[in-house]
Amino acid sequence: MVTLRVGGTHFDVDAFLRESSIAPATVFRRGQPRFPSSQSNGRVSDRSGMNVGVSDDEFGNLEQQTCETLQFLADNLAELERLATYPGVEGLELDFAVEGGDNFVESYRFSPDLLEQVGRMGITLCVSRYIPANDDTQQLIQPERE
């Protein structure tokens, strides 16, 4: 999975989206609950923004995620350039979700094409490593059913 994250304290995400072809997966607004469905009285967002799905490819398929990301960047170049300079936007970040293993060292390699495009557009590149759930973890997450 690859997600584009964008936000800012004074970013009017609704105004941007009214004139945009980019379809967000999630929109969040400053002052609203961070987790409205599960913690409606919990912490509130200190910034406004959105998350956009760039690649839905499986964890670990970095090559396919990279291909889909390059296509997304090419297809949305004008909108992403507008977004990067939109008032209140404090930054854009591409987050590649990868599934970690039990290895002491894990390396993730990105193509020069992707690095060039991301760098040229001023987008931060992020890798989020998720530890795969094992039987013990599953039992902690999913209570036993009666």
N, CA and C atoms as an extended XYZ file, in Angstrom:
438
Properties=species:S:1:pos:R:3:atomname:S:1:resname:S:1:resid:I:1 pbc="F F F"
N         0.834       -1.176        0.000 N   MET     1
C         0.000        0.000        0.000 CA  MET     1
C         0.881        1.243        0.000 C   MET     1
N         0.446        2.230       -0.725 N   VAL     2
C         1.123        3.526       -0.726 CA  VAL     2
C         0.048        4.591       -0.525 C   VAL     2
N         0.332        5.509        0.400 N   THR     3
C        -0.611        6.579        0.720 CA  THR     3
C         0.087        7.917        0.586 C   THR     3
N        -0.583        8.869       -0.050 N   LEU     4
C        -0.123       10.255       -0.088 CA  LEU     4
C        -0.806       10.975        1.059 C   LEU     4
N        -0.016       11.588        1.924 N   ARG     5
C        -0.558       12.362        3.036 CA  ARG     5
C        -0.233       13.832        2.812 C   ARG     5
N        -1.193       14.677        3.088 N   VAL     6
C        -0.984       16.114        2.964 CA  VAL     6
C        -1.764       16.798        4.075 C   VAL     6
N        -1.193       17.842        4.632 N   GLY     7
C        -1.903       18.545        5.682 CA  GLY     7
C        -1.230       19.834        6.063 C   GLY     7
N        -1.907       20.564        6.911 N   GLY     8
C        -1.375       21.811        7.426 CA  GLY     8
C        -2.334       22.418        8.421 C   GLY     8
N        -1.801       23.198        9.327 N   THR     9
C        -2.608       23.828       10.356 CA  THR     9
C        -3.676       24.740        9.753 C   THR     9
N        -3.328       25.421        8.671 N   HIS    10
C        -4.255       26.380        8.057 CA  HIS    10
C        -4.652       25.961        6.640 C   HIS    10
N        -4.591       24.663        6.348 N   PHE    11
C        -4.952       24.134        5.036 CA  PHE    11
C        -6.468       23.965        4.974 C   PHE    11
N        -7.100       24.640        4.015 N   ASP    12
C        -8.547       24.490        3.806 CA  ASP    12
C        -8.755       23.348        2.812 C   ASP    12
N        -8.777       22.137        3.338 N   VAL    13
C        -8.864       20.942        2.506 CA  VAL    13
C       -10.143       20.936        1.682 C   VAL    13
N       -11.237       21.419        2.228 N   ASP    14
C       -12.505       21.428        1.496 CA  ASP    14
C       -12.448       22.354        0.283 C   ASP    14
N       -11.840       23.510        0.445 N   ALA    15
C       -11.700       24.440       -0.681 CA  ALA    15
C       -10.836       23.828       -1.777 C   ALA    15
N        -9.755       23.170       -1.391 N   PHE    16
C        -8.903       22.522       -2.388 CA  PHE    16
C        -9.676       21.450       -3.134 C   PHE    16
N       -10.386       20.595       -2.413 N   LEU    17
C       -11.078       19.466       -3.035 CA  LEU    17
C       -12.231       19.887       -3.933 C   LEU    17
N       -12.832       21.053       -3.672 N   ARG    18
C       -13.921       21.528       -4.537 CA  ARG    18
C       -13.464       21.697       -5.981 C   ARG    18
N       -12.185       21.990       -6.175 N   GLU    19
C       -11.669       22.240       -7.524 CA  GLU    19
C       -10.635       21.204       -7.939 C   GLU    19
N       -10.656       20.028       -7.328 N   SER    20
C        -9.616       19.039       -7.579 CA  SER    20
C       -10.180       17.747       -8.151 C   SER    20
N        -9.367       17.097       -8.952 N   SER    21
C        -9.719       15.780       -9.483 CA  SER    21
C        -9.192       14.662       -8.584 C   SER    21
N        -8.429       15.003       -7.558 N   ILE    22
C        -7.890       14.006       -6.634 CA  ILE    22
C        -8.996       13.562       -5.690 C   ILE    22
N        -9.144       12.249       -5.546 N   ALA    23
C       -10.174       11.688       -4.671 CA  ALA    23
C        -9.522       11.165       -3.391 C   ALA    23
N        -9.786       11.807       -2.256 N   PRO    24
C        -9.160       11.358       -1.009 CA  PRO    24
C        -9.824       10.098       -0.449 C   PRO    24
N        -9.038        9.303        0.250 N   ALA    25
C        -9.575        8.157        0.985 CA  ALA    25
C       -10.080        8.623        2.347 C   ALA    25
N        -9.399        9.626        2.911 N   THR    26
C        -9.742       10.163        4.222 CA  THR    26
C        -9.519       11.667        4.214 C   THR    26
N       -10.431       12.388        4.832 N   VAL    27
C       -10.280       13.832        5.029 CA  VAL    27
C       -10.378       14.091        6.528 C   VAL    27
N        -9.487       14.921        7.032 N   PHE    28
C        -9.551       15.297        8.444 CA  PHE    28
C        -9.455       16.809        8.553 C   PHE    28
N       -10.102       17.330        9.572 N   ARG    29
C       -10.187       18.773        9.741 CA  ARG    29
C        -9.740       19.183       11.142 C   ARG    29
N        -9.035       20.287       11.201 N   ARG    30
C        -8.560       20.809       12.486 CA  ARG    30
C        -9.752       21.039       13.412 C   ARG    30
N        -9.598       20.594       14.657 N   GLY    31
C       -10.641       20.782       15.654 CA  GLY    31
C       -11.640       19.650       15.742 C   GLY    31
N       -11.628       18.725       14.782 N   GLN    32
C       -12.544       17.586       14.822 CA  GLN    32
C       -11.858       16.390       15.478 C   GLN    32
N       -12.644       15.460       16.041 N   PRO    33
C       -12.048       14.271       16.658 CA  PRO    33
C       -11.185       13.500       15.665 C   PRO    33
N       -10.037       13.029       16.149 N   ARG    34
C        -9.123       12.257       15.293 CA  ARG    34
C        -9.718       10.917       14.906 C   ARG    34
N       -10.447       10.291       15.813 N   PHE    35
C       -11.061        8.991       15.566 CA  PHE    35
C       -12.553        9.094       15.881 C   PHE    35
N       -13.331        9.744       15.006 N   PRO    36
C       -14.728       10.053       15.333 CA  PRO    36
C       -15.600        8.816       15.563 C   PRO    36
N       -15.325        7.709       14.881 N   SER    37
C       -16.201        6.551       15.043 CA  SER    37
C       -15.916        5.766       16.319 C   SER    37
N       -14.671        5.791       16.794 N   SER    38
C       -14.346        5.000       17.980 CA  SER    38
C       -14.065        5.841       19.224 C   SER    38
N       -13.668        7.098       19.027 N   GLN    39
C       -13.335        7.959       20.164 CA  GLN    39
C       -13.833        9.379       19.887 C   GLN    39
N       -15.145        9.521       19.792 N   SER    40
C       -15.708       10.821       19.410 CA  SER    40
C       -15.390       11.924       20.415 C   SER    40
N       -15.086       11.562       21.657 N   ASN    41
C       -14.728       12.565       22.667 CA  ASN    41
C       -13.234       12.565       22.947 C   ASN    41
N       -12.457       11.920       22.084 N   GLY    42
C       -11.013       11.824       22.276 CA  GLY    42
C       -10.278       13.028       21.725 C   GLY    42
N        -9.006       12.823       21.446 N   ARG    43
C        -8.146       13.899       20.927 CA  ARG    43
C        -8.702       14.462       19.624 C   ARG    43
N        -8.440       15.739       19.401 N   VAL    44
C        -8.876       16.390       18.169 CA  VAL    44
C        -7.665       16.671       17.289 C   VAL    44
N        -7.908       16.784       16.007 N   SER    45
C        -6.844       17.073       15.043 CA  SER    45
C        -6.361       18.500       15.222 C   SER    45
N        -5.047       18.663       15.154 N   ASP    46
C        -4.481       20.006       15.244 CA  ASP    46
C        -4.189       20.570       13.858 C   ASP    46
N        -4.539       19.815       12.818 N   ARG    47
C        -4.350       20.259       11.437 CA  ARG    47
C        -5.418       19.651       10.553 C   ARG    47
N        -5.538       20.181        9.354 N   SER    48
C        -6.485       19.670        8.363 CA  SER    48
C        -5.706       19.039        7.223 C   SER    48
N        -6.320       18.074        6.574 N   GLY    49
C        -5.642       17.447        5.452 CA  GLY    49
C        -6.396       16.259        4.916 C   GLY    49
N        -5.645       15.423        4.210 N   MET    50
C        -6.257       14.253        3.591 CA  MET    50
C        -5.202       13.189        3.330 C   MET    50
N        -5.698       11.974        3.195 N   ASN    51
C        -4.887       10.843        2.758 CA  ASN    51
C        -5.473       10.371        1.440 C   ASN    51
N        -4.590       10.077        0.491 N   VAL    52
C        -5.012        9.644       -0.835 CA  VAL    52
C        -4.372        8.289       -1.117 C   VAL    52
N        -5.184        7.322       -1.491 N   GLY    53
C        -4.653        6.013       -1.862 CA  GLY    53
C        -3.940        6.103       -3.204 C   GLY    53
N        -2.686        5.706       -3.223 N   VAL    54
C        -1.876        5.769       -4.443 CA  VAL    54
C        -1.713        4.375       -5.043 C   VAL    54
N        -1.485        3.379       -4.196 N   SER    55
C        -1.345        1.993       -4.625 CA  SER    55
C        -1.981        1.089       -3.585 C   SER    55
N        -2.801        0.161       -4.036 N   ASP    56
C        -3.421       -0.807       -3.138 CA  ASP    56
C        -2.703       -2.144       -3.178 C   ASP    56
N        -1.551       -2.173       -3.826 N   ASP    57
C        -0.842       -3.435       -3.963 CA  ASP    57
C        -0.405       -3.955       -2.596 C   ASP    57
N        -0.233       -5.253       -2.512 N   GLU    58
C         0.083       -5.932       -1.260 CA  GLU    58
C         1.379       -5.434       -0.627 C   GLU    58
N         1.459       -5.613        0.691 N   PHE    59
C         2.701       -5.371        1.411 CA  PHE    59
C         3.817       -6.161        0.738 C   PHE    59
N         4.984       -5.592        0.681 N   GLY    60
C         6.150       -6.326        0.206 CA  GLY    60
C         6.362       -6.302       -1.291 C   GLY    60
N         5.383       -5.905       -2.060 N   ASN    61
C         5.565       -5.843       -3.505 CA  ASN    61
C         5.983       -4.425       -3.881 C   ASN    61
N         7.175       -4.063       -3.452 N   LEU    62
C         7.669       -2.704       -3.627 CA  LEU    62
C         7.801       -2.319       -5.097 C   LEU    62
N         8.137       -3.286       -5.930 N   GLU    63
C         8.287       -2.995       -7.362 CA  GLU    63
C         6.952       -2.564       -7.974 C   GLU    63
N         5.883       -3.293       -7.681 N   GLN    64
C         4.567       -2.933       -8.215 CA  GLN    64
C         4.063       -1.638       -7.581 C   GLN    64
N         4.289       -1.461       -6.281 N   GLN    65
C         3.898       -0.220       -5.620 CA  GLN    65
C         4.594        0.973       -6.269 C   GLN    65
N         5.870        0.800       -6.606 N   THR    66
C         6.636        1.876       -7.241 CA  THR    66
C         6.070        2.193       -8.617 C   THR    66
N         5.754        1.167       -9.408 N   CYS    67
C         5.166        1.385      -10.740 CA  CYS    67
C         3.850        2.147      -10.640 C   CYS    67
N         2.992        1.728       -9.712 N   GLU    68
C         1.702        2.398       -9.547 CA  GLU    68
C         1.873        3.827       -9.036 C   GLU    68
N         2.860        4.042       -8.194 N   THR    69
C         3.117        5.390       -7.675 CA  THR    69
C         3.610        6.309       -8.785 C   THR    69
N         4.521        5.810       -9.608 N   LEU    70
C         5.003        6.619      -10.736 CA  LEU    70
C         3.851        6.981      -11.673 C   LEU    70
N         2.946        6.045      -11.905 N   GLN    71
C         1.786        6.325      -12.759 CA  GLN    71
C         0.882        7.367      -12.112 C   GLN    71
N         0.654        7.255      -10.810 N   PHE    72
C        -0.155        8.230      -10.084 CA  PHE    72
C         0.462        9.626      -10.178 C   PHE    72
N         1.775        9.716       -9.984 N   LEU    73
C         2.453       11.009      -10.064 CA  LEU    73
C         2.321       11.606      -11.453 C   LEU    73
N         2.479       10.777      -12.487 N   ALA    74
C         2.362       11.260      -13.869 CA  ALA    74
C         0.929       11.704      -14.180 C   ALA    74
N        -0.044       10.899      -13.764 N   ASP    75
C        -1.450       11.205      -14.054 CA  ASP    75
C        -1.948       12.449      -13.319 C   ASP    75
N        -1.355       12.765      -12.192 N   ASN    76
C        -1.844       13.852      -11.336 CA  ASN    76
C        -0.836       14.981      -11.160 C   ASN    76
N         0.111       15.082      -12.077 N   LEU    77
C         1.203       16.042      -11.942 CA  LEU    77
C         0.711       17.460      -11.683 C   LEU    77
N        -0.198       17.961      -12.498 N   ALA    78
C        -0.661       19.348      -12.344 CA  ALA    78
C        -1.352       19.549      -11.000 C   ALA    78
N        -2.190       18.594      -10.587 N   GLU    79
C        -2.888       18.716       -9.311 CA  GLU    79
C        -1.931       18.634       -8.130 C   GLU    79
N        -0.926       17.773       -8.235 N   LEU    80
C         0.045       17.649       -7.150 CA  LEU    80
C         0.910       18.893       -7.030 C   LEU    80
N         1.262       19.490       -8.165 N   GLU    81
C         2.014       20.747       -8.128 CA  GLU    81
C         1.167       21.855       -7.505 C   GLU    81
N        -0.118       21.894       -7.852 N   ARG    82
C        -1.027       22.882       -7.267 CA  ARG    82
C        -1.179       22.630       -5.768 C   ARG    82
N        -1.296       21.363       -5.390 N   LEU    83
C        -1.447       20.998       -3.990 CA  LEU    83
C        -0.211       21.384       -3.170 C   LEU    83
N         0.961       21.142       -3.721 N   ALA    84
C         2.210       21.432       -3.004 CA  ALA    84
C         2.362       22.917       -2.682 C   ALA    84
N         1.775       23.780       -3.510 N   THR    85
C         1.899       25.223       -3.304 CA  THR    85
C         0.601       25.849       -2.782 C   THR    85
N        -0.378       25.010       -2.466 N   TYR    86
C        -1.673       25.522       -2.009 CA  TYR    86
C        -1.508       26.174       -0.631 C   TYR    86
N        -2.189       27.300       -0.403 N   PRO    87
C        -2.066       27.982        0.891 CA  PRO    87
C        -2.376       27.039        2.061 C   PRO    87
N        -1.510       27.065        3.052 N   GLY    88
C        -1.712       26.281        4.258 CA  GLY    88
C        -1.116       24.885        4.234 C   GLY    88
N        -0.745       24.391        3.053 N   VAL    89
C        -0.155       23.055        2.980 CA  VAL    89
C         1.264       23.120        3.528 C   VAL    89
N         1.542       22.241        4.488 N   GLU    90
C         2.855       22.216        5.119 CA  GLU    90
C         3.734       21.094        4.604 C   GLU    90
N         3.214       20.277        3.714 N   GLY    91
C         4.042       19.231        3.130 CA  GLY    91
C         3.237       18.064        2.612 C   GLY    91
N         3.863       17.358        1.675 N   LEU    92
C         3.296       16.144        1.109 CA  LEU    92
C         4.238       14.999        1.438 C   LEU    92
N         3.659       13.821        1.685 N   GLU    93
C         4.457       12.651        2.050 CA  GLU    93
C         3.873       11.422        1.382 C   GLU    93
N         4.736       10.637        0.748 N   LEU    94
C         4.351        9.342        0.196 CA  LEU    94
C         4.811        8.277        1.177 C   LEU    94
N         3.875        7.498        1.677 N   ASP    95
C         4.174        6.475        2.673 CA  ASP    95
C         4.004        5.090        2.055 C   ASP    95
N         5.113        4.373        1.932 N   PHE    96
C         5.110        3.000        1.439 CA  PHE    96
C         4.987        2.069        2.635 C   PHE    96
N         3.922        1.301        2.695 N   ALA    97
C         3.721        0.347        3.778 CA  ALA    97
C         4.356       -0.980        3.381 C   ALA    97
N         5.254       -1.463        4.222 N   VAL    98
C         5.912       -2.743        3.951 CA  VAL    98
C         5.747       -3.639        5.178 C   VAL    98
N         5.707       -4.926        4.922 N   GLU    99
C         5.597       -5.890        6.009 CA  GLU    99
C         6.985       -6.363        6.372 C   GLU    99
N         7.360       -6.116        7.603 N   GLY   100
C         8.672       -6.529        8.075 CA  GLY   100
C         8.686       -7.999        8.439 C   GLY   100
N         9.863       -8.530        8.511 N   GLY   101
C        10.029       -9.920        8.901 CA  GLY   101
C        10.813      -10.020       10.189 C   GLY   101
N        11.398      -11.171       10.392 N   ASP   102
C        12.195      -11.412       11.588 CA  ASP   102
C        13.665      -11.111       11.360 C   ASP   102
N        13.996      -10.559       10.221 N   ASN   103
C        15.391      -10.314        9.876 CA  ASN   103
C        15.972       -9.179       10.717 C   ASN   103
N        17.271       -9.295       10.983 N   PHE   104
C        17.975       -8.250       11.716 CA  PHE   104
C        18.030       -6.967       10.894 C   PHE   104
N        18.277       -7.116        9.589 N   VAL   105
C        18.366       -5.973        8.680 CA  VAL   105
C        17.403       -6.192        7.527 C   VAL   105
N        16.691       -5.170        7.185 N   GLU   106
C        15.824       -5.207        6.010 CA  GLU   106
C        16.127       -3.961        5.195 C   GLU   106
N        16.256       -4.135        3.886 N   SER   107
C        16.564       -3.023        2.992 CA  SER   107
C        15.418       -2.819        2.018 C   SER   107
N        15.082       -1.586        1.772 N   TYR   108
C        14.035       -1.243        0.825 CA  TYR   108
C        14.655       -0.317       -0.210 C   TYR   108
N        14.572       -0.712       -1.465 N   ARG   109
C        15.204        0.046       -2.539 CA  ARG   109
C        14.153        0.689       -3.433 C   ARG   109
N        14.426        1.940       -3.792 N   PHE   110
C        13.521        2.668       -4.665 CA  PHE   110
C        14.251        3.036       -5.944 C   PHE   110
N        13.508        3.029       -7.030 N   SER   111
C        14.104        3.311       -8.338 CA  SER   111
C        14.538        4.772       -8.428 C   SER   111
N        15.579        5.027       -9.224 N   PRO   112
C        15.991        6.418       -9.449 CA  PRO   112
C        14.859        7.267      -10.030 C   PRO   112
N        13.991        6.655      -10.869 N   ASP   113
C        12.859        7.407      -11.433 CA  ASP   113
C        11.934        7.927      -10.335 C   ASP   113
N        11.613        7.053       -9.390 N   LEU   114
C        10.727        7.476       -8.305 CA  LEU   114
C        11.400        8.553       -7.456 C   LEU   114
N        12.652        8.328       -7.102 N   LEU   115
C        13.364        9.308       -6.277 CA  LEU   115
C        13.463       10.657       -6.975 C   LEU   115
N        13.680       10.629       -8.288 N   GLU   116
C        13.760       11.882       -9.045 CA  GLU   116
C        12.423       12.619       -9.031 C   GLU   116
N        11.334       11.888       -9.292 N   GLN   117
C        10.013       12.517       -9.333 CA  GLN   117
C         9.617       13.078       -7.963 C   GLN   117
N         9.815       12.278       -6.935 N   VAL   118
C         9.465       12.694       -5.582 CA  VAL   118
C        10.304       13.906       -5.174 C   VAL   118
N        11.602       13.848       -5.446 N   GLY   119
C        12.479       14.967       -5.105 CA  GLY   119
C        12.132       16.229       -5.859 C   GLY   119
N        11.850       16.093       -7.147 N   ARG   120
C        11.511       17.255       -7.976 CA  ARG   120
C        10.235       17.929       -7.484 C   ARG   120
N         9.303       17.126       -6.970 N   MET   121
C         8.024       17.662       -6.529 CA  MET   121
C         8.053       18.085       -5.053 C   MET   121
N         9.163       17.835       -4.371 N   GLY   122
C         9.270       18.219       -2.969 CA  GLY   122
C         8.451       17.334       -2.039 C   GLY   122
N         8.243       16.096       -2.422 N   ILE   123
C         7.459       15.162       -1.615 CA  ILE   123
C         8.404       14.337       -0.749 C   ILE   123
N         8.070       14.209        0.517 N   THR   124
C         8.843       13.384        1.439 CA  THR   124
C         8.513       11.918        1.196 C   THR   124
N         9.530       11.079        1.229 N   LEU   125
C         9.345        9.637        1.063 CA  LEU   125
C         9.438        8.979        2.433 C   LEU   125
N         8.468        8.134        2.751 N   CYS   126
C         8.395        7.474        4.052 CA  CYS   126
C         8.183        5.979        3.829 C   CYS   126
N         8.794        5.151        4.683 N   VAL   127
C         8.540        3.715        4.691 CA  VAL   127
C         8.005        3.371        6.070 C   VAL   127
N         6.804        2.812        6.117 N   SER   128
C         6.223        2.352        7.373 CA  SER   128
C         6.299        0.837        7.385 C   SER   128
N         7.048        0.309        8.348 N   ARG   129
C         7.262       -1.132        8.445 CA  ARG   129
C         6.296       -1.706        9.469 C   ARG   129
N         5.483       -2.651        9.016 N   TYR   130
C         4.513       -3.298        9.879 CA  TYR   130
C         4.990       -4.704       10.204 C   TYR   130
N         4.910       -5.061       11.457 N   ILE   131
C         5.294       -6.400       11.878 CA  ILE   131
C         4.109       -7.325       11.620 C   ILE   131
N         4.350       -8.436       10.937 N   PRO   132
C         3.229       -9.341       10.646 CA  PRO   132
C         2.659       -9.926       11.932 C   PRO   132
N         1.366      -10.085       11.943 N   ALA   133
C         0.706      -10.660       13.108 CA  ALA   133
C         0.988      -12.159       13.164 C   ALA   133
N         1.279      -12.640       14.371 N   ASN   134
C         1.430      -14.079       14.551 CA  ASN   134
C         0.253      -14.574       15.388 C   ASN   134
N         0.239      -15.844       15.718 N   ASP   135
C        -0.885      -16.401       16.467 CA  ASP   135
C        -1.071      -15.709       17.811 C   ASP   135
N         0.037      -15.402       18.522 N   ASP   136
C        -0.063      -14.738       19.817 CA  ASP   136
C        -0.645      -13.344       19.670 C   ASP   136
N        -0.195      -12.612       18.630 N   THR   137
C        -0.696      -11.262       18.392 CA  THR   137
C        -2.169      -11.311       18.028 C   THR   137
N        -2.560      -12.266       17.198 N   GLN   138
C        -3.957      -12.383       16.798 CA  GLN   138
C        -4.853      -12.606       18.008 C   GLN   138
N        -4.392      -13.398       18.974 N   GLN   139
C        -5.196      -13.648       20.155 CA  GLN   139
C        -5.360      -12.381       20.979 C   GLN   139
N        -4.337      -11.522       20.989 N   LEU   140
C        -4.446      -10.260       21.707 CA  LEU   140
C        -5.396       -9.298       21.014 C   LEU   140
N        -5.388       -9.355       19.686 N   ILE   141
C        -6.205       -8.429       18.907 CA  ILE   141
C        -7.648       -8.896       18.822 C   ILE   141
N        -7.844      -10.202       18.598 N   GLN   142
C        -9.184      -10.734       18.406 CA  GLN   142
C        -9.554      -11.612       19.591 C   GLN   142
N       -10.478      -11.166       20.425 N   PRO   143
C       -10.869      -11.981       21.574 CA  PRO   143
C       -11.513      -13.292       21.122 C   PRO   143
N       -11.369      -14.295       21.955 N   GLU   144
C       -11.964      -15.583       21.635 CA  GLU   144
C       -13.473      -15.462       21.573 C   GLU   144
N       -14.053      -16.189       20.663 N   ARG   145
C       -15.513      -16.197       20.525 CA  ARG   145
C       -16.077      -17.381       21.298 C   ARG   145
N       -17.224      -17.168       21.870 N   GLU   146
C       -17.867      -18.238       22.650 CA  GLU   146
C       -18.758      -19.083       21.789 C   GLU   146
